Amino acid sequence: MNTTRILAIRHGETAWNVDTRIQGQLDIPLNETGRWQAGRMALALADEPIRTIYASDLLRARETALALAEATELPVLSEEGLREREFGVFEGKTFAEIAALWPEQSLRWRKRDPDFAPEGGESLLQFRQRVTHAVQTLAERHRGELIALVSHGGVMDVLYRAATRQELQAPRTWALGNAAINRLLWTPQGLTLVGWADTNHLQDDESLDETTA
């Protein structure tokens, strides 16, 4: 009973995902594809014994979670700790615009400098601390149960690194697709990876793989 099973789900696609525009903590809704993805994810998980659904309070995550809520007849509980990384002045800008406007900051960001924070934003170290604390708190609350966490690409990245004991600066070689289903196991010793980037329910669609959505 010391274990908690976790379904970690990234939100569906948004127009800003398509434009490679940094969303961070701006409230961007799902686009038509994203709503379709959310519905397919919900159908895939409808028969799972989920006890509780938690979601980032940002619109794109909440919309995705509400599809799962409808399929499972469960409420969605908001959790600010599951928000995407705060990117400050980078938010609303495309990758190309960031490189042009702030070349030195863009380089530190691209190199995954753990201490770097865009003006008004979070560093990777601050972000990891927030996310891992939130997930640990929720997992401890639901020992012996299965919970769903609907969140963002950056959060999925933090969880994968935590479960596989990878450093923040390690190059990413794993997928973070929209509406992908990821499975983790939590014990008091930490997270363990069970399954990652399941997109079989999206076989008619190619999900955009961005970490900053």
N, C-alpha and C positions, 0 to 999 in steps of 0.2 A: 504493500500500500504506500510505499515511499516514492513510487514512480508516478509521473504525470505524462500522458501522451499528448502531443501537441500537433495540430494541423496548422502550419504557418502558410498563409496565402497572401500573395501580392494582389493588389487591386487590379481591376481590368484597365484596358487601354484608355488613354485620354488624348485629346488633340495635341497637347503639349508633348506627350511621348513621341508622337509622329514627327513633330517639329524639332526634336532634341532640345527642348527648352526646359530649363531647370524649374521645377515646381516647388521643391522644398516644402515649406509650410503654407504656401498659397493654396486657396481652395478651388481646385479645378475639377469639374465634373467628368464623369465617364463620357466617352463618345459612343456612337452606335455600336462599334465593334466591342468596346469595353463592356457595354451592357449585355451583349450576346455572350461574351466570355464569362461574365459573372453568372449568367443563367446556366451555362454549361457546367461550370464549376459546382454550382448548387445542386444540379441534378446528379452529378458524380458523387457527391457527399451526402445525399439525402438520407441514405440508410445507415450512415455511420452513427454510433452511439454517442454523439456529441452532447456534453453536459451544458456547456456555456459558450456563447460566441462573444468575443471581445474584438473591438475594432478601434483603430485610430479615429479620432473625431473629425478628421479631414474628409471632405465630401466624397472624394473618389474611393476611399476605403470604406466609408459608411455605406455608399451605394452598393458596393460589392458585397458587403456583409449582409445587407438587407435581402439580397437575393438568396443567400444561404439561410437567413432567418425564415423566409417564406417557405422554403423547402423543408425545413426541420421544425417549424412552428416554435421557434425559440426567439427570445428577445435579443437585441444587440446592445451590449454594454460598452459605453465609450471609455477609452483609456488613452489619455494624452501621452503617456509614456511610449506608445506605439507610433507616434507621429514620425514622419520623415525627418531627416536631418535638416536643421535650420541653416539655410545658405545665405542669409543676409542679402547683401547687394547683388549676389549672383542670381537671385530668384527673378524669374521672368525673362532671363537672358538665354540665348542659345549658346552652345559650346563655343561656336566661332566668335560670337560677340564677346564672351568672357576672355578669350585668348587675345582679342584685339584691344579691349579696354584695360585689362589688367594682366599683362603678359607674365610678370613675375609671380603674381598670386596664382594665375592659371597653372604655371609650372609646378608650384608647390602642391596645388590641388591634384594635378595629374599624377604626381609622384607619390601621392597618398601620405604626405607629411602628417604624422599623427597630431602634431601641435598646431597645425595651421587652421585658422578659422577665418572665413571671409568676414569682412566688416559687418557686424550685426548678426553673425552666425555662430555655429558650433564647430569646435574641432572634432576630429575623429575620436579622440580620447573621451571628450565630453559626451559625444553621441553614443559611443559604445557603453559608457557607464549608465546613461539614462535607459537605454534599451534593455541591457542585461538586468538591471535592477527591476524594471517593470515586468519582464518575463519571469524572473525568479519569484517575484511577489505573487503573480497570478498562478504560477505552477504550484507553489507551496499551498495556495488556497484550495487547489483541486487535486490533491494527492489521490491516486487511484482512479482518476477520471480522464476522459478525453475532452480537450478544449480546442476551440478554433481561434486563431489570432489572425485577423485580417489587417494587413498593414502595407508597407511600401518596399521598394527595391532596396533602399539603403538598409532598412531593418532586416530584410532577408539576408543581406550580405553579412551583417553583424552576427546573426544567428548561425549562419553556416560556418563562419570563422570560429565562433565560440565552440560549436559542436565538433569541429575538426582540429581545434587547437592551432589555428593558423594566425599568424601575426597580422596586424592591421595593414602593414606595408606589403604583404605578400601579393604578388600578381594574381588577379582573379582568373580562374580557369573554369568556373562553374556558372551555370545559367541562372538568370533572375527574371524569367519571363512573366508577362502579365497573366494573372489568374492561374499561375502554376500552383500545384499542390505540393507542399513540402512536409515531411513527417520527421518529428524529433521526439526524443524521450528525455524527460528531465528527472534527475535524482538529486539528492542533496550534494552530490559530487559534481554536478554540472549537467550540461546538455550532451546528448549523443545523437548522431545522425542515423536515421532509419531509412529514409528515402528522400530523394531530392528531384525537383523540377519535373514532376509528373504532369505532362500536358496531353495525355491520351484523349482527354475530354475535349481538347481543342484541335483535334487532328485536321479539321477543315480550315484552320486558321494559323497564320504565322505570327506569334506573339513578339512584340518588340522587347528587346532585352536591354533595359537601361537601369542603372543603379540609382538614379537621382529622381525617381518619379514619386 
